[in-house]
Amino acid sequence: METELELGTNSIYNWKKRTPTADNLAKVAKLLHTSTDYLLGLSNDPDAVQTDNDDMTKNQKLIAHSIDPDITDEEREIIIGMVKEAMKFRRRL
């Protein structure tokens, strides 16, 4: 799988100790025909594949999860709101 996804040697094994990048996680999810939410434990549905319309929400969840995987749902929503505002600001530049 690492070769097919052009990941470094032992990358997936090292995810036991380090959080994968959003790009690498998305590659694995696409290869396995599942969502990044399922891989992160944010969904119990392995068949819930994200559509292009869901990309922003998926990325927001990845960012929130990468900050602290043990945050509460309320904290995650606050972080997602902050990311939305940052994205709006970036578009104005």
HTML snippet that shows the backbone in 3Dmol.js (N, CA, C, O; Angstrom):
<script src="https://3Dmol.org/build/3Dmol-min.js"></script>
<div id="view" style="width:600px;height:400px;position:relative"></div>
<script>
const pdb = `
ATOM      1  N   MET A   1       0.830  -1.188   0.000  1.00  0.00           N
ATOM      2  CA  MET A   1       0.000   0.000   0.000  1.00  0.00           C
ATOM      3  C   MET A   1       0.878   1.257   0.000  1.00  0.00           C
ATOM      4  O   MET A   1       0.579   2.226  -0.698  1.00  0.00           O
ATOM      5  N   GLU A   2       1.943   1.238   0.771  1.00  0.00           N
ATOM      6  CA  GLU A   2       2.827   2.412   0.835  1.00  0.00           C
ATOM      7  C   GLU A   2       3.417   2.739  -0.533  1.00  0.00           C
ATOM      8  O   GLU A   2       3.529   3.907  -0.905  1.00  0.00           O
ATOM      9  N   THR A   3       3.793   1.705  -1.276  1.00  0.00           N
ATOM     10  CA  THR A   3       4.356   1.922  -2.610  1.00  0.00           C
ATOM     11  C   THR A   3       3.304   2.496  -3.545  1.00  0.00           C
ATOM     12  O   THR A   3       3.565   3.451  -4.276  1.00  0.00           O
ATOM     13  N   GLU A   4       2.117   1.910  -3.518  1.00  0.00           N
ATOM     14  CA  GLU A   4       1.029   2.364  -4.387  1.00  0.00           C
ATOM     15  C   GLU A   4       0.649   3.819  -4.112  1.00  0.00           C
ATOM     16  O   GLU A   4       0.322   4.563  -5.037  1.00  0.00           O
ATOM     17  N   LEU A   5       0.692   4.220  -2.851  1.00  0.00           N
ATOM     18  CA  LEU A   5       0.320   5.585  -2.473  1.00  0.00           C
ATOM     19  C   LEU A   5       1.513   6.542  -2.463  1.00  0.00           C
ATOM     20  O   LEU A   5       1.366   7.726  -2.160  1.00  0.00           O
ATOM     21  N   GLU A   6       2.689   6.020  -2.797  1.00  0.00           N
ATOM     22  CA  GLU A   6       3.922   6.808  -2.808  1.00  0.00           C
ATOM     23  C   GLU A   6       4.223   7.418  -1.437  1.00  0.00           C
ATOM     24  O   GLU A   6       4.589   8.587  -1.317  1.00  0.00           O
ATOM     25  N   LEU A   7       4.054   6.582  -0.410  1.00  0.00           N
ATOM     26  CA  LEU A   7       4.388   6.977   0.957  1.00  0.00           C
ATOM     27  C   LEU A   7       5.778   6.436   1.274  1.00  0.00           C
ATOM     28  O   LEU A   7       6.256   5.516   0.611  1.00  0.00           O
ATOM     29  N   GLY A   8       6.409   6.991   2.261  1.00  0.00           N
ATOM     30  CA  GLY A   8       7.723   6.518   2.667  1.00  0.00           C
ATOM     31  C   GLY A   8       7.649   5.139   3.306  1.00  0.00           C
ATOM     32  O   GLY A   8       6.583   4.700   3.738  1.00  0.00           O
ATOM     33  N   THR A   9       8.783   4.466   3.361  1.00  0.00           N
ATOM     34  CA  THR A   9       8.865   3.155   3.992  1.00  0.00           C
ATOM     35  C   THR A   9       8.457   3.255   5.457  1.00  0.00           C
ATOM     36  O   THR A   9       8.895   4.159   6.168  1.00  0.00           O
ATOM     37  N   ASN A  10       7.628   2.337   5.899  1.00  0.00           N
ATOM     38  CA  ASN A  10       7.126   2.257   7.275  1.00  0.00           C
ATOM     39  C   ASN A  10       6.246   3.439   7.686  1.00  0.00           C
ATOM     40  O   ASN A  10       6.002   3.633   8.877  1.00  0.00           O
ATOM     41  N   SER A  11       5.772   4.222   6.733  1.00  0.00           N
ATOM     42  CA  SER A  11       4.927   5.380   7.064  1.00  0.00           C
ATOM     43  C   SER A  11       3.697   4.968   7.852  1.00  0.00           C
ATOM     44  O   SER A  11       3.389   5.549   8.893  1.00  0.00           O
ATOM     45  N   ILE A  12       2.999   3.963   7.349  1.00  0.00           N
ATOM     46  CA  ILE A  12       1.753   3.554   8.001  1.00  0.00           C
ATOM     47  C   ILE A  12       2.043   2.992   9.389  1.00  0.00           C
ATOM     48  O   ILE A  12       1.314   3.282  10.337  1.00  0.00           O
ATOM     49  N   TYR A  13       3.091   2.197   9.517  1.00  0.00           N
ATOM     50  CA  TYR A  13       3.473   1.674  10.826  1.00  0.00           C
ATOM     51  C   TYR A  13       3.751   2.813  11.804  1.00  0.00           C
ATOM     52  O   TYR A  13       3.361   2.742  12.969  1.00  0.00           O
ATOM     53  N   ASN A  14       4.423   3.858  11.333  1.00  0.00           N
ATOM     54  CA  ASN A  14       4.774   4.994  12.196  1.00  0.00           C
ATOM     55  C   ASN A  14       3.565   5.799  12.649  1.00  0.00           C
ATOM     56  O   ASN A  14       3.671   6.592  13.586  1.00  0.00           O
ATOM     57  N   TRP A  15       2.416   5.613  12.004  1.00  0.00           N
ATOM     58  CA  TRP A  15       1.205   6.327  12.420  1.00  0.00           C
ATOM     59  C   TRP A  15       0.730   5.876  13.797  1.00  0.00           C
ATOM     60  O   TRP A  15      -0.140   6.512  14.390  1.00  0.00           O
ATOM     61  N   LYS A  16       1.296   4.782  14.311  1.00  0.00           N
ATOM     62  CA  LYS A  16       0.982   4.381  15.683  1.00  0.00           C
ATOM     63  C   LYS A  16       1.520   5.410  16.670  1.00  0.00           C
ATOM     64  O   LYS A  16       0.970   5.592  17.756  1.00  0.00           O
ATOM     65  N   LYS A  17       2.602   6.080  16.280  1.00  0.00           N
ATOM     66  CA  LYS A  17       3.264   7.049  17.152  1.00  0.00           C
ATOM     67  C   LYS A  17       2.982   8.490  16.746  1.00  0.00           C
ATOM     68  O   LYS A  17       2.992   9.387  17.589  1.00  0.00           O
ATOM     69  N   ARG A  18       2.731   8.716  15.457  1.00  0.00           N
ATOM     70  CA  ARG A  18       2.519  10.071  14.939  1.00  0.00           C
ATOM     71  C   ARG A  18       1.233  10.114  14.131  1.00  0.00           C
ATOM     72  O   ARG A  18       0.821   9.118  13.536  1.00  0.00           O
ATOM     73  N   THR A  19       0.612  11.271  14.119  1.00  0.00           N
ATOM     74  CA  THR A  19      -0.598  11.469  13.330  1.00  0.00           C
ATOM     75  C   THR A  19      -0.209  11.650  11.864  1.00  0.00           C
ATOM     76  O   THR A  19       0.699  12.423  11.560  1.00  0.00           O
ATOM     77  N   PRO A  20      -0.888  10.945  10.950  1.00  0.00           N
ATOM     78  CA  PRO A  20      -0.576  11.122   9.530  1.00  0.00           C
ATOM     79  C   PRO A  20      -1.008  12.501   9.044  1.00  0.00           C
ATOM     80  O   PRO A  20      -1.883  13.130   9.640  1.00  0.00           O
ATOM     81  N   THR A  21      -0.396  12.964   7.966  1.00  0.00           N
ATOM     82  CA  THR A  21      -0.823  14.238   7.392  1.00  0.00           C
ATOM     83  C   THR A  21      -2.203  14.052   6.774  1.00  0.00           C
ATOM     84  O   THR A  21      -2.609  12.934   6.457  1.00  0.00           O
ATOM     85  N   ALA A  22      -2.910  15.148   6.608  1.00  0.00           N
ATOM     86  CA  ALA A  22      -4.244  15.099   6.000  1.00  0.00           C
ATOM     87  C   ALA A  22      -4.167  14.523   4.592  1.00  0.00           C
ATOM     88  O   ALA A  22      -5.033  13.744   4.194  1.00  0.00           O
ATOM     89  N   ASP A  23      -3.140  14.897   3.837  1.00  0.00           N
ATOM     90  CA  ASP A  23      -2.986  14.387   2.470  1.00  0.00           C
ATOM     91  C   ASP A  23      -2.805  12.874   2.456  1.00  0.00           C
ATOM     92  O   ASP A  23      -3.439  12.180   1.661  1.00  0.00           O
ATOM     93  N   ASN A  24      -1.946  12.364   3.326  1.00  0.00           N
ATOM     94  CA  ASN A  24      -1.709  10.922   3.363  1.00  0.00           C
ATOM     95  C   ASN A  24      -2.938  10.164   3.844  1.00  0.00           C
ATOM     96  O   ASN A  24      -3.240   9.084   3.336  1.00  0.00           O
ATOM     97  N   LEU A  25      -3.635  10.713   4.802  1.00  0.00           N
ATOM     98  CA  LEU A  25      -4.854  10.077   5.289  1.00  0.00           C
ATOM     99  C   LEU A  25      -5.903  10.030   4.179  1.00  0.00           C
ATOM    100  O   LEU A  25      -6.603   9.030   4.024  1.00  0.00           O
ATOM    101  N   ALA A  26      -6.008  11.097   3.419  1.00  0.00           N
ATOM    102  CA  ALA A  26      -6.958  11.141   2.300  1.00  0.00           C
ATOM    103  C   ALA A  26      -6.593  10.108   1.235  1.00  0.00           C
ATOM    104  O   ALA A  26      -7.479   9.484   0.650  1.00  0.00           O
ATOM    105  N   LYS A  27      -5.297   9.925   0.979  1.00  0.00           N
ATOM    106  CA  LYS A  27      -4.856   8.915   0.007  1.00  0.00           C
ATOM    107  C   LYS A  27      -5.286   7.516   0.442  1.00  0.00           C
ATOM    108  O   LYS A  27      -5.797   6.739  -0.364  1.00  0.00           O
ATOM    109  N   VAL A  28      -5.078   7.201   1.714  1.00  0.00           N
ATOM    110  CA  VAL A  28      -5.444   5.882   2.231  1.00  0.00           C
ATOM    111  C   VAL A  28      -6.959   5.691   2.159  1.00  0.00           C
ATOM    112  O   VAL A  28      -7.431   4.632   1.746  1.00  0.00           O
ATOM    113  N   ALA A  29      -7.716   6.702   2.555  1.00  0.00           N
ATOM    114  CA  ALA A  29      -9.176   6.607   2.515  1.00  0.00           C
ATOM    115  C   ALA A  29      -9.664   6.369   1.093  1.00  0.00           C
ATOM    116  O   ALA A  29     -10.561   5.556   0.868  1.00  0.00           O
ATOM    117  N   LYS A  30      -9.084   7.069   0.145  1.00  0.00           N
ATOM    118  CA  LYS A  30      -9.489   6.909  -1.256  1.00  0.00           C
ATOM    119  C   LYS A  30      -9.176   5.497  -1.741  1.00  0.00           C
ATOM    120  O   LYS A  30     -10.007   4.872  -2.399  1.00  0.00           O
ATOM    121  N   LEU A  31      -7.989   4.992  -1.423  1.00  0.00           N
ATOM    122  CA  LEU A  31      -7.600   3.646  -1.834  1.00  0.00           C
ATOM    123  C   LEU A  31      -8.529   2.592  -1.231  1.00  0.00           C
ATOM    124  O   LEU A  31      -8.880   1.618  -1.896  1.00  0.00           O
ATOM    125  N   LEU A  32      -8.922   2.788   0.020  1.00  0.00           N
ATOM    126  CA  LEU A  32      -9.776   1.823   0.717  1.00  0.00           C
ATOM    127  C   LEU A  32     -11.268   2.073   0.489  1.00  0.00           C
ATOM    128  O   LEU A  32     -12.110   1.358   1.032  1.00  0.00           O
ATOM    129  N   HIS A  33     -11.592   3.085  -0.313  1.00  0.00           N
ATOM    130  CA  HIS A  33     -12.987   3.440  -0.618  1.00  0.00           C
ATOM    131  C   HIS A  33     -13.789   3.689   0.656  1.00  0.00           C
ATOM    132  O   HIS A  33     -14.890   3.166   0.827  1.00  0.00           O
ATOM    133  N   THR A  34     -13.227   4.480   1.526  1.00  0.00           N
ATOM    134  CA  THR A  34     -13.902   4.857   2.764  1.00  0.00           C
ATOM    135  C   THR A  34     -13.629   6.334   3.021  1.00  0.00           C
ATOM    136  O   THR A  34     -12.962   6.997   2.227  1.00  0.00           O
ATOM    137  N   SER A  35     -14.139   6.835   4.114  1.00  0.00           N
ATOM    138  CA  SER A  35     -13.937   8.250   4.432  1.00  0.00           C
ATOM    139  C   SER A  35     -12.806   8.420   5.441  1.00  0.00           C
ATOM    140  O   SER A  35     -12.465   7.497   6.181  1.00  0.00           O
ATOM    141  N   THR A  36     -12.245   9.602   5.450  1.00  0.00           N
ATOM    142  CA  THR A  36     -11.235   9.905   6.460  1.00  0.00           C
ATOM    143  C   THR A  36     -11.880   9.927   7.843  1.00  0.00           C
ATOM    144  O   THR A  36     -11.229   9.601   8.835  1.00  0.00           O
ATOM    145  N   ASP A  37     -13.147  10.309   7.913  1.00  0.00           N
ATOM    146  CA  ASP A  37     -13.856  10.288   9.195  1.00  0.00           C
ATOM    147  C   ASP A  37     -13.854   8.879   9.784  1.00  0.00           C
ATOM    148  O   ASP A  37     -13.652   8.709  10.986  1.00  0.00           O
ATOM    149  N   TYR A  38     -14.078   7.872   8.943  1.00  0.00           N
ATOM    150  CA  TYR A  38     -14.079   6.490   9.425  1.00  0.00           C
ATOM    151  C   TYR A  38     -12.683   6.097   9.917  1.00  0.00           C
ATOM    152  O   TYR A  38     -12.546   5.469  10.967  1.00  0.00           O
ATOM    153  N   LEU A  39     -11.656   6.466   9.159  1.00  0.00           N
ATOM    154  CA  LEU A  39     -10.285   6.136   9.563  1.00  0.00           C
ATOM    155  C   LEU A  39      -9.893   6.825  10.862  1.00  0.00           C
ATOM    156  O   LEU A  39      -9.106   6.286  11.641  1.00  0.00           O
ATOM    157  N   LEU A  40     -10.440   8.019  11.097  1.00  0.00           N
ATOM    158  CA  LEU A  40     -10.127   8.766  12.318  1.00  0.00           C
ATOM    159  C   LEU A  40     -11.013   8.376  13.498  1.00  0.00           C
ATOM    160  O   LEU A  40     -10.810   8.854  14.614  1.00  0.00           O
ATOM    161  N   GLY A  41     -11.987   7.515  13.256  1.00  0.00           N
ATOM    162  CA  GLY A  41     -12.898   7.119  14.322  1.00  0.00           C
ATOM    163  C   GLY A  41     -14.008   8.123  14.565  1.00  0.00           C
ATOM    164  O   GLY A  41     -14.665   8.076  15.605  1.00  0.00           O
ATOM    165  N   LEU A  42     -14.231   9.037  13.616  1.00  0.00           N
ATOM    166  CA  LEU A  42     -15.291  10.036  13.757  1.00  0.00           C
ATOM    167  C   LEU A  42     -16.609   9.542  13.186  1.00  0.00           C
ATOM    168  O   LEU A  42     -17.640  10.196  13.344  1.00  0.00           O
ATOM    169  N   SER A  43     -16.581   8.388  12.523  1.00  0.00           N
ATOM    170  CA  SER A  43     -17.772   7.791  11.935  1.00  0.00           C
ATOM    171  C   SER A  43     -17.694   6.286  12.122  1.00  0.00           C
ATOM    172  O   SER A  43     -16.609   5.705  12.105  1.00  0.00           O
ATOM    173  N   ASN A  44     -18.846   5.660  12.299  1.00  0.00           N
ATOM    174  CA  ASN A  44     -18.897   4.203  12.408  1.00  0.00           C
ATOM    175  C   ASN A  44     -19.250   3.554  11.081  1.00  0.00           C
ATOM    176  O   ASN A  44     -19.353   2.330  11.000  1.00  0.00           O
ATOM    177  N   ASP A  45     -19.437   4.359  10.038  1.00  0.00           N
ATOM    178  CA  ASP A  45     -19.876   3.861   8.738  1.00  0.00           C
ATOM    179  C   ASP A  45     -18.703   3.824   7.761  1.00  0.00           C
ATOM    180  O   ASP A  45     -18.293   4.867   7.252  1.00  0.00           O
ATOM    181  N   PRO A  46     -18.153   2.624   7.490  1.00  0.00           N
ATOM    182  CA  PRO A  46     -17.017   2.544   6.571  1.00  0.00           C
ATOM    183  C   PRO A  46     -17.395   2.853   5.128  1.00  0.00           C
ATOM    184  O   PRO A  46     -16.521   3.122   4.304  1.00  0.00           O
ATOM    185  N   ASP A  47     -18.692   2.817   4.813  1.00  0.00           N
ATOM    186  CA  ASP A  47     -19.146   3.063   3.446  1.00  0.00           C
ATOM    187  C   ASP A  47     -19.462   4.521   3.179  1.00  0.00           C
ATOM    188  O   ASP A  47     -19.811   4.869   2.051  1.00  0.00           O
ATOM    189  N   ALA A  48     -19.352   5.383   4.174  1.00  0.00           N
ATOM    190  CA  ALA A  48     -19.701   6.799   4.017  1.00  0.00           C
ATOM    191  C   ALA A  48     -18.544   7.543   3.365  1.00  0.00           C
ATOM    192  O   ALA A  48     -17.731   8.166   4.049  1.00  0.00           O
ATOM    193  N   VAL A  49     -18.476   7.474   2.052  1.00  0.00           N
ATOM    194  CA  VAL A  49     -17.414   8.152   1.305  1.00  0.00           C
ATOM    195  C   VAL A  49     -17.810   9.605   1.120  1.00  0.00           C
ATOM    196  O   VAL A  49     -18.957   9.905   0.789  1.00  0.00           O
ATOM    197  N   GLN A  50     -16.862  10.506   1.334  1.00  0.00           N
ATOM    198  CA  GLN A  50     -17.112  11.938   1.209  1.00  0.00           C
ATOM    199  C   GLN A  50     -17.268  12.326  -0.252  1.00  0.00           C
ATOM    200  O   GLN A  50     -16.589  11.775  -1.118  1.00  0.00           O
ATOM    201  N   THR A  51     -18.151  13.266  -0.529  1.00  0.00           N
ATOM    202  CA  THR A  51     -18.280  13.831  -1.866  1.00  0.00           C
ATOM    203  C   THR A  51     -17.492  15.126  -1.919  1.00  0.00           C
ATOM    204  O   THR A  51     -17.026  15.620  -0.893  1.00  0.00           O
ATOM    205  N   ASP A  52     -17.344  15.674  -3.116  1.00  0.00           N
ATOM    206  CA  ASP A  52     -16.618  16.934  -3.260  1.00  0.00           C
ATOM    207  C   ASP A  52     -17.254  18.041  -2.442  1.00  0.00           C
ATOM    208  O   ASP A  52     -16.553  18.933  -1.965  1.00  0.00           O
ATOM    209  N   ASN A  53     -18.586  18.002  -2.269  1.00  0.00           N
ATOM    210  CA  ASN A  53     -19.268  19.031  -1.496  1.00  0.00           C
ATOM    211  C   ASN A  53     -18.924  18.958  -0.015  1.00  0.00           C
ATOM    212  O   ASN A  53     -19.101  19.935   0.712  1.00  0.00           O
ATOM    213  N   ASP A  54     -18.434  17.807   0.435  1.00  0.00           N
ATOM    214  CA  ASP A  54     -18.112  17.617   1.843  1.00  0.00           C
ATOM    215  C   ASP A  54     -16.644  17.886   2.154  1.00  0.00           C
ATOM    216  O   ASP A  54     -16.233  17.750   3.307  1.00  0.00           O
ATOM    217  N   ASP A  55     -15.839  18.266   1.153  1.00  0.00           N
ATOM    218  CA  ASP A  55     -14.401  18.426   1.362  1.00  0.00           C
ATOM    219  C   ASP A  55     -14.068  19.401   2.480  1.00  0.00           C
ATOM    220  O   ASP A  55     -13.183  19.124   3.289  1.00  0.00           O
ATOM    221  N   MET A  56     -14.757  20.535   2.544  1.00  0.00           N
ATOM    222  CA  MET A  56     -14.425  21.518   3.565  1.00  0.00           C
ATOM    223  C   MET A  56     -14.686  20.940   4.954  1.00  0.00           C
ATOM    224  O   MET A  56     -13.859  21.097   5.852  1.00  0.00           O
ATOM    225  N   THR A  57     -15.806  20.284   5.138  1.00  0.00           N
ATOM    226  CA  THR A  57     -16.116  19.681   6.429  1.00  0.00           C
ATOM    227  C   THR A  57     -15.089  18.606   6.772  1.00  0.00           C
ATOM    228  O   THR A  57     -14.641  18.525   7.916  1.00  0.00           O
ATOM    229  N   LYS A  58     -14.717  17.789   5.807  1.00  0.00           N
ATOM    230  CA  LYS A  58     -13.723  16.741   6.035  1.00  0.00           C
ATOM    231  C   LYS A  58     -12.398  17.365   6.458  1.00  0.00           C
ATOM    232  O   LYS A  58     -11.779  16.911   7.420  1.00  0.00           O
ATOM    233  N   ASN A  59     -11.964  18.393   5.756  1.00  0.00           N
ATOM    234  CA  ASN A  59     -10.704  19.050   6.099  1.00  0.00           C
ATOM    235  C   ASN A  59     -10.773  19.712   7.462  1.00  0.00           C
ATOM    236  O   ASN A  59      -9.800  19.678   8.215  1.00  0.00           O
ATOM    237  N   GLN A  60     -11.901  20.309   7.789  1.00  0.00           N
ATOM    238  CA  GLN A  60     -12.052  20.937   9.099  1.00  0.00           C
ATOM    239  C   GLN A  60     -11.929  19.895  10.200  1.00  0.00           C
ATOM    240  O   GLN A  60     -11.277  20.143  11.215  1.00  0.00           O
ATOM    241  N   LYS A  61     -12.541  18.742  10.015  1.00  0.00           N
ATOM    242  CA  LYS A  61     -12.460  17.686  11.021  1.00  0.00           C
ATOM    243  C   LYS A  61     -11.028  17.173  11.148  1.00  0.00           C
ATOM    244  O   LYS A  61     -10.564  16.882  12.251  1.00  0.00           O
ATOM    245  N   LEU A  62     -10.331  17.063  10.021  1.00  0.00           N
ATOM    246  CA  LEU A  62      -8.934  16.627  10.074  1.00  0.00           C
ATOM    247  C   LEU A  62      -8.082  17.606  10.865  1.00  0.00           C
ATOM    248  O   LEU A  62      -7.235  17.206  11.663  1.00  0.00           O
ATOM    249  N   ILE A  63      -8.317  18.892  10.634  1.00  0.00           N
ATOM    250  CA  ILE A  63      -7.558  19.911  11.364  1.00  0.00           C
ATOM    251  C   ILE A  63      -7.868  19.827  12.852  1.00  0.00           C
ATOM    252  O   ILE A  63      -6.958  19.845  13.681  1.00  0.00           O
ATOM    253  N   ALA A  64      -9.146  19.735  13.190  1.00  0.00           N
ATOM    254  CA  ALA A  64      -9.536  19.654  14.599  1.00  0.00           C
ATOM    255  C   ALA A  64      -8.943  18.407  15.246  1.00  0.00           C
ATOM    256  O   ALA A  64      -8.460  18.465  16.377  1.00  0.00           O
ATOM    257  N   HIS A  65      -8.975  17.285  14.540  1.00  0.00           N
ATOM    258  CA  HIS A  65      -8.442  16.041  15.087  1.00  0.00           C
ATOM    259  C   HIS A  65      -6.928  16.122  15.264  1.00  0.00           C
ATOM    260  O   HIS A  65      -6.383  15.594  16.233  1.00  0.00           O
ATOM    261  N   SER A  66      -6.248  16.789  14.321  1.00  0.00           N
ATOM    262  CA  SER A  66      -4.789  16.862  14.420  1.00  0.00           C
ATOM    263  C   SER A  66      -4.336  17.735  15.583  1.00  0.00           C
ATOM    264  O   SER A  66      -3.223  17.568  16.082  1.00  0.00           O
ATOM    265  N   ILE A  67      -5.182  18.663  16.021  1.00  0.00           N
ATOM    266  CA  ILE A  67      -4.835  19.507  17.162  1.00  0.00           C
ATOM    267  C   ILE A  67      -4.821  18.678  18.440  1.00  0.00           C
ATOM    268  O   ILE A  67      -3.888  18.768  19.239  1.00  0.00           O
ATOM    269  N   ASP A  68      -5.852  17.876  18.625  1.00  0.00           N
ATOM    270  CA  ASP A  68      -5.932  17.008  19.804  1.00  0.00           C
ATOM    271  C   ASP A  68      -6.994  15.953  19.547  1.00  0.00           C
ATOM    272  O   ASP A  68      -8.181  16.279  19.534  1.00  0.00           O
ATOM    273  N   PRO A  69      -6.607  14.691  19.341  1.00  0.00           N
ATOM    274  CA  PRO A  69      -7.587  13.655  19.036  1.00  0.00           C
ATOM    275  C   PRO A  69      -8.586  13.395  20.163  1.00  0.00           C
ATOM    276  O   PRO A  69      -9.611  12.755  19.928  1.00  0.00           O
ATOM    277  N   ASP A  70      -8.321  13.868  21.366  1.00  0.00           N
ATOM    278  CA  ASP A  70      -9.201  13.600  22.503  1.00  0.00           C
ATOM    279  C   ASP A  70     -10.138  14.754  22.839  1.00  0.00           C
ATOM    280  O   ASP A  70     -10.708  14.779  23.929  1.00  0.00           O
ATOM    281  N   ILE A  71     -10.312  15.721  21.916  1.00  0.00           N
ATOM    282  CA  ILE A  71     -11.184  16.857  22.205  1.00  0.00           C
ATOM    283  C   ILE A  71     -12.643  16.425  22.209  1.00  0.00           C
ATOM    284  O   ILE A  71     -13.013  15.426  21.591  1.00  0.00           O
ATOM    285  N   THR A  72     -13.457  17.191  22.911  1.00  0.00           N
ATOM    286  CA  THR A  72     -14.888  16.900  22.956  1.00  0.00           C
ATOM    287  C   THR A  72     -15.547  17.371  21.667  1.00  0.00           C
ATOM    288  O   THR A  72     -14.952  18.122  20.894  1.00  0.00           O
ATOM    289  N   ASP A  73     -16.790  16.922  21.439  1.00  0.00           N
ATOM    290  CA  ASP A  73     -17.536  17.367  20.261  1.00  0.00           C
ATOM    291  C   ASP A  73     -17.713  18.879  20.275  1.00  0.00           C
ATOM    292  O   ASP A  73     -17.616  19.527  19.233  1.00  0.00           O
ATOM    293  N   GLU A  74     -17.971  19.443  21.451  1.00  0.00           N
ATOM    294  CA  GLU A  74     -18.149  20.893  21.563  1.00  0.00           C
ATOM    295  C   GLU A  74     -16.858  21.629  21.187  1.00  0.00           C
ATOM    296  O   GLU A  74     -16.895  22.622  20.461  1.00  0.00           O
ATOM    297  N   GLU A  75     -15.726  21.142  21.679  1.00  0.00           N
ATOM    298  CA  GLU A  75     -14.441  21.764  21.343  1.00  0.00           C
ATOM    299  C   GLU A  75     -14.148  21.635  19.846  1.00  0.00           C
ATOM    300  O   GLU A  75     -13.629  22.560  19.221  1.00  0.00           O
ATOM    301  N   ARG A  76     -14.491  20.469  19.281  1.00  0.00           N
ATOM    302  CA  ARG A  76     -14.283  20.250  17.847  1.00  0.00           C
ATOM    303  C   ARG A  76     -15.096  21.251  17.038  1.00  0.00           C
ATOM    304  O   ARG A  76     -14.592  21.810  16.064  1.00  0.00           O
ATOM    305  N   GLU A  77     -16.349  21.486  17.429  1.00  0.00           N
ATOM    306  CA  GLU A  77     -17.203  22.440  16.715  1.00  0.00           C
ATOM    307  C   GLU A  77     -16.643  23.862  16.811  1.00  0.00           C
ATOM    308  O   GLU A  77     -16.718  24.622  15.845  1.00  0.00           O
ATOM    309  N   ILE A  78     -16.094  24.217  17.949  1.00  0.00           N
ATOM    310  CA  ILE A  78     -15.476  25.542  18.109  1.00  0.00           C
ATOM    311  C   ILE A  78     -14.289  25.678  17.158  1.00  0.00           C
ATOM    312  O   ILE A  78     -14.140  26.696  16.483  1.00  0.00           O
ATOM    313  N   ILE A  79     -13.450  24.648  17.109  1.00  0.00           N
ATOM    314  CA  ILE A  79     -12.285  24.681  16.223  1.00  0.00           C
ATOM    315  C   ILE A  79     -12.727  24.745  14.765  1.00  0.00           C
ATOM    316  O   ILE A  79     -12.156  25.500  13.978  1.00  0.00           O
ATOM    317  N   ILE A  80     -13.735  23.961  14.399  1.00  0.00           N
ATOM    318  CA  ILE A  80     -14.245  23.986  13.028  1.00  0.00           C
ATOM    319  C   ILE A  80     -14.757  25.381  12.683  1.00  0.00           C
ATOM    320  O   ILE A  80     -14.533  25.864  11.573  1.00  0.00           O
ATOM    321  N   GLY A  81     -15.439  26.031  13.621  1.00  0.00           N
ATOM    322  CA  GLY A  81     -15.906  27.403  13.401  1.00  0.00           C
ATOM    323  C   GLY A  81     -14.748  28.357  13.169  1.00  0.00           C
ATOM    324  O   GLY A  81     -14.821  29.237  12.312  1.00  0.00           O
ATOM    325  N   MET A  82     -13.686  28.182  13.931  1.00  0.00           N
ATOM    326  CA  MET A  82     -12.505  29.029  13.762  1.00  0.00           C
ATOM    327  C   MET A  82     -11.872  28.804  12.387  1.00  0.00           C
ATOM    328  O   MET A  82     -11.422  29.749  11.740  1.00  0.00           O
ATOM    329  N   VAL A  83     -11.845  27.548  11.951  1.00  0.00           N
ATOM    330  CA  VAL A  83     -11.285  27.233  10.637  1.00  0.00           C
ATOM    331  C   VAL A  83     -12.134  27.866   9.535  1.00  0.00           C
ATOM    332  O   VAL A  83     -11.598  28.404   8.566  1.00  0.00           O
ATOM    333  N   LYS A  84     -13.455  27.803   9.683  1.00  0.00           N
ATOM    334  CA  LYS A  84     -14.349  28.427   8.698  1.00  0.00           C
ATOM    335  C   LYS A  84     -14.061  29.919   8.579  1.00  0.00           C
ATOM    336  O   LYS A  84     -13.977  30.453   7.474  1.00  0.00           O
ATOM    337  N   GLU A  85     -13.911  30.585   9.712  1.00  0.00           N
ATOM    338  CA  GLU A  85     -13.626  32.021   9.696  1.00  0.00           C
ATOM    339  C   GLU A  85     -12.271  32.307   9.053  1.00  0.00           C
ATOM    340  O   GLU A  85     -12.129  33.271   8.301  1.00  0.00           O
ATOM    341  N   ALA A  86     -11.286  31.479   9.345  1.00  0.00           N
ATOM    342  CA  ALA A  86      -9.961  31.662   8.740  1.00  0.00           C
ATOM    343  C   ALA A  86     -10.025  31.477   7.226  1.00  0.00           C
ATOM    344  O   ALA A  86      -9.356  32.194   6.481  1.00  0.00           O
ATOM    345  N   MET A  87     -10.825  30.520   6.775  1.00  0.00           N
ATOM    346  CA  MET A  87     -10.965  30.293   5.337  1.00  0.00           C
ATOM    347  C   MET A  87     -11.668  31.471   4.667  1.00  0.00           C
ATOM    348  O   MET A  87     -11.298  31.859   3.559  1.00  0.00           O
ATOM    349  N   LYS A  88     -12.674  32.044   5.322  1.00  0.00           N
ATOM    350  CA  LYS A  88     -13.353  33.226   4.779  1.00  0.00           C
ATOM    351  C   LYS A  88     -12.367  34.380   4.655  1.00  0.00           C
ATOM    352  O   LYS A  88     -12.348  35.081   3.642  1.00  0.00           O
ATOM    353  N   PHE A  89     -11.553  34.576   5.680  1.00  0.00           N
ATOM    354  CA  PHE A  89     -10.562  35.647   5.678  1.00  0.00           C
ATOM    355  C   PHE A  89      -9.551  35.443   4.552  1.00  0.00           C
ATOM    356  O   PHE A  89      -9.185  36.392   3.859  1.00  0.00           O
ATOM    357  N   ARG A  90      -9.103  34.204   4.375  1.00  0.00           N
ATOM    358  CA  ARG A  90      -8.122  33.896   3.329  1.00  0.00           C
ATOM    359  C   ARG A  90      -8.683  34.208   1.943  1.00  0.00           C
ATOM    360  O   ARG A  90      -7.956  34.697   1.078  1.00  0.00           O
ATOM    361  N   ARG A  91      -9.957  33.932   1.727  1.00  0.00           N
ATOM    362  CA  ARG A  91     -10.579  34.196   0.425  1.00  0.00           C
ATOM    363  C   ARG A  91     -10.643  35.686   0.120  1.00  0.00           C
ATOM    364  O   ARG A  91     -10.639  36.080  -1.046  1.00  0.00           O
ATOM    365  N   ARG A  92     -10.701  36.523   1.161  1.00  0.00           N
ATOM    366  CA  ARG A  92     -10.767  37.973   0.960  1.00  0.00           C
ATOM    367  C   ARG A  92      -9.422  38.564   0.563  1.00  0.00           C
ATOM    368  O   ARG A  92      -9.369  39.667   0.020  1.00  0.00           O
ATOM    369  N   LEU A  93      -8.343  37.851   0.825  1.00  0.00           N
ATOM    370  CA  LEU A  93      -6.998  38.379   0.515  1.00  0.00           C
ATOM    371  C   LEU A  93      -6.710  38.361  -0.965  1.00  0.00           C
ATOM    372  O   LEU A  93      -5.628  38.768  -1.388  1.00  0.00           O
TER     373      LEU A  93
END
`;
const viewer = $3Dmol.createViewer("view");
viewer.addModel(pdb, "pdb");
viewer.setStyle({}, {cartoon: {color: "spectrum"}});
viewer.zoomTo();
viewer.render();
</script>
